[in-house]
């Protein structure tokens, strides 16, 4: 989903803006108090949008999971209603019935999509 990529891009922008804010404020407030105050002020401006974006991303995941879990080919939007019969015939030819296709999407496709989205890809492998 495109919304997920937009939220991830926003997280990077927030990180850059928060770090830049810190570097701009810290020289103007002297001493150790300046260090802590600039950290606090930039942290507020940084973590509030991050939490909003993270909540939005979690809602996107939940919506996707719900959509796949309640999928029905009968309620699928289609450009032309004339194509619906052709679509149904092709699905029945591959899966045997529309109900079998619905079940496949609700179980295996849903599991595969949610696992692929939720995976963390790190350069270093994790071994417990």
Backbone as CSV, one residue per row, in Angstrom:
resi,resn,N_x,N_y,N_z,CA_x,CA_y,CA_z,C_x,C_y,C_z
1,UNK,0.831,-1.205,0.000,0.000,0.000,0.000,0.869,1.260,0.000
2,UNK,0.479,2.187,-0.796,1.255,3.414,-0.957,1.284,4.228,0.328
3,UNK,0.208,4.187,1.091,0.135,4.958,2.326,1.270,4.586,3.278
4,UNK,1.632,3.309,3.297,2.702,2.854,4.175,4.031,3.513,3.798
5,UNK,4.293,3.616,2.509,5.547,4.218,2.066,5.580,5.714,2.348
6,UNK,4.439,6.355,2.274,4.361,7.783,2.601,4.683,7.992,4.074
7,UNK,4.128,7.155,4.942,4.383,7.277,6.381,5.859,7.030,6.686
8,UNK,6.451,6.046,6.048,7.875,5.783,6.280,8.739,6.949,5.802
9,UNK,8.369,7.557,4.696,9.105,8.738,4.229,8.953,9.887,5.222
10,UNK,7.754,10.049,5.780,7.536,11.094,6.785,8.411,10.869,8.016
11,UNK,8.580,9.626,8.421,9.440,9.334,9.571,10.870,9.812,9.312
12,UNK,11.358,9.627,8.117,12.702,10.098,7.783,12.771,11.620,7.781
13,UNK,11.739,12.261,7.280,11.708,13.727,7.278,11.696,14.249,8.709
14,UNK,10.878,13.641,9.578,10.807,14.072,10.979,12.162,13.911,11.659
15,UNK,12.858,12.824,11.365,14.177,12.604,11.955,15.149,13.697,11.527
16,UNK,15.146,14.029,10.265,16.033,15.079,9.759,15.700,16.437,10.375
17,UNK,14.414,16.768,10.423,14.000,18.064,10.971,14.330,18.147,12.462
18,UNK,14.084,17.062,13.210,14.398,17.059,14.638,15.883,17.245,14.896
19,UNK,16.723,16.544,14.143,18.172,16.697,14.300,18.656,18.081,13.913
20,UNK,18.097,18.631,12.852,18.471,19.988,12.426,18.047,21.019,13.456
21,UNK,16.858,20.843,14.001,16.355,21.751,15.042,17.304,21.744,16.243
22,UNK,17.723,20.571,16.647,18.629,20.449,17.788,19.937,21.192,17.520
23,UNK,20.491,20.993,16.341,21.765,21.646,16.012,21.631,23.162,15.914
24,UNK,20.450,23.653,15.577,20.236,25.097,15.485,19.967,25.740,16.847
25,UNK,19.299,25.025,17.739,18.926,25.598,19.038,20.068,25.516,20.051
26,UNK,20.797,24.433,20.080,21.782,24.193,21.126,22.827,25.304,21.244
27,UNK,23.386,25.838,20.170,24.405,26.897,20.352,23.860,28.174,20.991
28,UNK,22.566,28.417,20.922,21.988,29.660,21.437,21.650,29.591,22.921
29,UNK,21.611,28.393,23.486,21.315,28.239,24.912,22.572,27.658,25.558
30,UNK,23.283,28.432,26.376,24.596,27.999,26.872,24.505,26.936,27.968
31,UNK,25.579,26.209,28.105,25.769,25.289,29.224,25.002,23.987,29.105
32,UNK,25.046,23.267,30.241,24.385,21.972,30.305,22.874,22.107,30.195
33,UNK,22.326,23.209,30.748,20.883,23.437,30.629,20.480,23.611,29.170
34,UNK,21.326,24.257,28.404,21.053,24.433,26.981,20.990,23.103,26.248
35,UNK,21.900,22.226,26.622,21.915,20.893,26.021,20.611,20.157,26.315
36,UNK,20.207,20.139,27.592,18.997,19.415,27.978,17.732,20.084,27.442
37,UNK,17.681,21.408,27.489,16.502,22.119,27.002,16.333,21.941,25.493
38,UNK,17.416,22.023,24.747,17.301,21.834,23.299,16.924,20.394,22.959
39,UNK,17.441,19.427,23.720,17.013,18.034,23.539,15.521,17.883,23.784
40,UNK,15.032,18.488,24.859,13.619,18.387,25.211,12.735,19.044,24.156
41,UNK,13.081,20.266,23.758,12.259,20.989,22.785,12.217,20.279,21.434
42,UNK,13.357,19.821,20.989,13.387,19.122,19.705,12.747,17.741,19.811
43,UNK,12.857,17.134,20.981,12.198,15.845,21.187,10.690,15.948,21.093
44,UNK,10.130,17.030,21.655,8.680,17.229,21.545,8.258,17.373,20.090
45,UNK,8.997,18.170,19.356,8.668,18.381,17.954,8.970,17.184,17.076
46,UNK,9.766,16.277,17.587,10.161,15.102,16.820,9.280,13.892,17.133
47,UNK,9.054,13.614,18.416,8.341,12.397,18.783,6.823,12.498,18.625
48,UNK,6.264,13.688,18.701,4.818,13.826,18.493,4.427,13.425,17.068
49,UNK,5.091,13.951,16.032,4.737,13.494,14.679,5.080,12.026,14.433
50,UNK,6.146,11.543,15.067,6.502,10.129,14.909,5.391,9.243,15.467
51,UNK,4.867,9.582,16.636,3.799,8.761,17.215,2.541,8.835,16.359
52,UNK,2.245,10.006,15.799,1.080,10.137,14.917,1.265,9.269,13.668
53,UNK,2.452,9.318,13.066,2.717,8.527,11.863,2.695,7.031,12.163
54,UNK,3.218,6.647,13.309,3.216,5.233,13.685,1.800,4.725,13.906
55,UNK,0.960,5.532,14.532,-0.440,5.142,14.724,-1.148,5.023,13.379
56,UNK,-0.837,5.923,12.469,-1.431,5.875,11.132,-0.986,4.607,10.397
57,UNK,0.273,4.243,10.534,0.788,3.030,9.912,0.121,1.786,10.507
58,UNK,-0.081,1.772,11.818,-0.759,0.644,12.463,-2.201,0.525,11.970
59,UNK,-2.879,1.669,11.793,-4.250,1.637,11.252,-4.261,1.109,9.819
60,UNK,-3.240,1.457,9.040,-3.151,0.960,7.663,-2.993,-0.556,7.651
61,UNK,-2.127,-1.084,8.525,-1.961,-2.535,8.625,-3.266,-3.209,9.039
62,UNK,-3.948,-2.635,10.020,-5.200,-3.221,10.497,-6.264,-3.201,9.405
63,UNK,-6.339,-2.118,8.651,-7.309,-2.021,7.561,-7.012,-3.050,6.480
64,UNK,-5.739,-3.212,6.141,-5.359,-4.195,5.133,-5.698,-5.606,5.596
65,UNK,-5.385,-5.914,6.844,-5.681,-7.244,7.375,-7.182,-7.501,7.396
66,UNK,-7.960,-6.496,7.774,-9.415,-6.624,7.792,-9.969,-6.796,6.377
67,UNK,-9.437,-6.038,5.433,-9.907,-6.130,4.044,-9.643,-7.515,3.460
68,UNK,-8.464,-8.052,3.720,-8.155,-9.387,3.209,-8.953,-10.464,3.940
69,UNK,-9.193,-10.274,5.229,-9.950,-11.253,6.003,-11.419,-11.306,5.637
70,UNK,-11.961,-10.220,5.115,-13.373,-10.164,4.722,-13.545,-10.102,3.210
71,UNK,-12.534,-10.532,2.471,-12.569,-10.430,1.016,-13.693,-11.269,0.429
72,UNK,-14.347,-10.706,-0.571,-15.341,-11.434,-1.353,-15.241,-10.961,-2.792
73,UNK,-15.063,-11.907,-3.700,-14.954,-11.553,-5.110,-16.267,-10.961,-5.621
74,UNK,-17.375,-11.279,-4.963,-18.684,-10.755,-5.380,-18.784,-9.252,-5.156
75,UNK,-18.075,-8.722,-4.180,-18.150,-7.285,-3.900,-16.966,-6.515,-4.488
76,UNK,-16.167,-7.188,-5.302,-15.007,-6.528,-5.907,-15.462,-5.472,-6.905
77,UNK,-14.779,-4.338,-6.886,-15.080,-3.282,-7.853,-14.463,-3.662,-9.193
78,UNK,-15.193,-3.364,-10.250,-14.733,-3.723,-11.582,-15.044,-2.576,-12.530
79,UNK,-14.207,-2.388,-13.538,-14.359,-1.255,-14.456,-15.663,-1.357,-15.233
80,UNK,-15.930,-2.514,-15.790,-17.137,-2.710,-16.591,-17.847,-3.967,-16.109
81,UNK,-19.141,-3.876,-15.909,-19.908,-5.037,-15.442,-19.889,-6.162,-16.469
82,UNK,-19.631,-5.841,-17.722,-19.525,-6.886,-18.748,-18.331,-7.796,-18.480
83,UNK,-17.321,-7.288,-17.813,-16.122,-8.075,-17.512,-16.315,-9.015,-16.324
84,UNK,-17.343,-8.786,-15.528,-17.539,-9.574,-14.310,-17.722,-11.058,-14.622
85,UNK,-18.545,-11.380,-15.629,-18.766,-12.782,-15.980,-17.464,-13.430,-16.440
86,UNK,-16.682,-12.714,-17.241,-15.395,-13.242,-17.692,-14.462,-13.481,-16.501
87,UNK,-14.449,-12.551,-15.561,-13.633,-12.698,-14.357,-14.067,-13.919,-13.551
88,UNK,-15.364,-14.049,-13.321,-15.879,-15.195,-12.563,-15.546,-16.513,-13.262
89,UNK,-15.707,-16.553,-14.588,-15.407,-17.782,-15.329,-13.931,-18.157,-15.202
90,UNK,-13.049,-17.178,-15.287,-11.615,-17.466,-15.155,-11.254,-17.935,-13.750
91,UNK,-11.837,-17.312,-12.740,-11.570,-17.738,-11.358,-12.082,-19.151,-11.138
92,UNK,-13.285,-19.439,-11.622,-13.832,-20.796,-11.469,-12.994,-21.817,-12.223
93,UNK,-12.425,-21.419,-13.358,-11.557,-22.326,-14.104,-10.273,-22.646,-13.349
94,UNK,-9.741,-21.682,-12.609,-8.485,-21.901,-11.878,-8.701,-22.523,-10.502
95,UNK,-9.758,-22.111,-9.795,-9.952,-22.540,-8.406,-11.118,-23.498,-8.211
96,UNK,-11.927,-23.713,-9.231,-13.062,-24.619,-9.100,-14.344,-23.908,-8.728
97,UNK,-14.258,-22.939,-7.814,-15.442,-22.163,-7.426,-15.002,-20.815,-6.872
98,UNK,-15.945,-19.896,-6.838,-15.652,-18.568,-6.299,-15.423,-18.632,-4.792
99,UNK,-16.141,-19.536,-4.117,-15.966,-19.673,-2.667,-14.570,-20.188,-2.315
100,UNK,-14.038,-21.084,-3.136,-12.681,-21.580,-2.915,-11.672,-20.444,-3.072
101,UNK,-11.885,-19.597,-4.084,-11.007,-18.445,-4.294,-11.093,-17.480,-3.118
102,UNK,-12.319,-17.199,-2.654,-12.489,-16.314,-1.493,-11.751,-16.866,-0.282
103,UNK,-11.882,-18.163,-0.059,-11.212,-18.800,1.077,-9.696,-18.709,0.941
104,UNK,-9.193,-18.881,-0.266,-7.750,-18.787,-0.519,-7.228,-17.388,-0.189
105,UNK,-7.963,-16.364,-0.614,-7.543,-14.987,-0.338,-7.609,-14.706,1.155
106,UNK,-8.651,-15.170,1.817,-8.840,-14.895,3.251,-7.814,-15.603,4.128
107,UNK,-7.237,-16.687,3.641,-6.292,-17.442,4.475,-4.855,-17.290,3.978
108,UNK,-4.516,-17.972,2.891,-3.115,-18.024,2.455,-2.598,-16.690,1.936
109,UNK,-3.398,-16.002,1.121,-2.939,-14.709,0.594,-2.791,-13.710,1.735
110,UNK,-3.772,-13.688,2.639,-3.709,-12.774,3.786,-2.463,-13.044,4.627
111,UNK,-2.208,-14.312,4.925,-1.040,-14.663,5.731,0.254,-14.253,5.030
112,UNK,0.348,-14.512,3.747,1.554,-14.172,2.993,1.784,-12.665,2.934
113,UNK,0.726,-11.912,2.691,0.849,-10.451,2.607,1.251,-9.866,3.955
114,UNK,0.595,-10.285,5.024,0.888,-9.725,6.342,2.299,-10.099,6.807
115,UNK,2.754,-11.300,6.464,4.118,-11.684,6.835,5.153,-10.889,6.050
116,UNK,4.888,-10.657,4.773,5.880,-9.941,3.960,5.951,-8.466,4.331
117,UNK,4.845,-7.867,4.743,4.852,-6.461,5.136,5.507,-6.290,6.501
118,UNK,5.251,-7.199,7.410,5.738,-7.060,8.774,7.175,-7.476,8.990
119,UNK,7.812,-8.043,7.975,9.185,-8.499,8.163,10.144,-7.328,8.233
120,UNK,11.098,-7.460,9.122,12.166,-6.467,9.223,13.359,-7.003,8.450
121,UNK,13.869,-6.192,7.576,15.016,-6.611,6.786,16.253,-5.865,7.287
122,UNK,17.143,-6.588,7.919,18.356,-5.980,8.453,19.559,-6.510,7.678
123,UNK,20.603,-5.722,7.633,21.809,-6.161,6.949,22.518,-7.266,7.724
124,UNK,22.364,-7.262,9.040,22.967,-8.290,9.874,21.891,-9.272,10.312
125,UNK,22.139,-10.566,10.173,21.131,-11.536,10.586,20.976,-11.565,12.106
126,UNK,19.777,-11.848,12.547,19.494,-11.947,13.978,19.472,-13.413,14.366
127,UNK,20.270,-13.761,15.347,20.294,-15.138,15.843,20.161,-15.099,17.354
128,UNK,19.058,-15.621,17.877,18.871,-15.600,19.344,19.820,-16.533,20.065
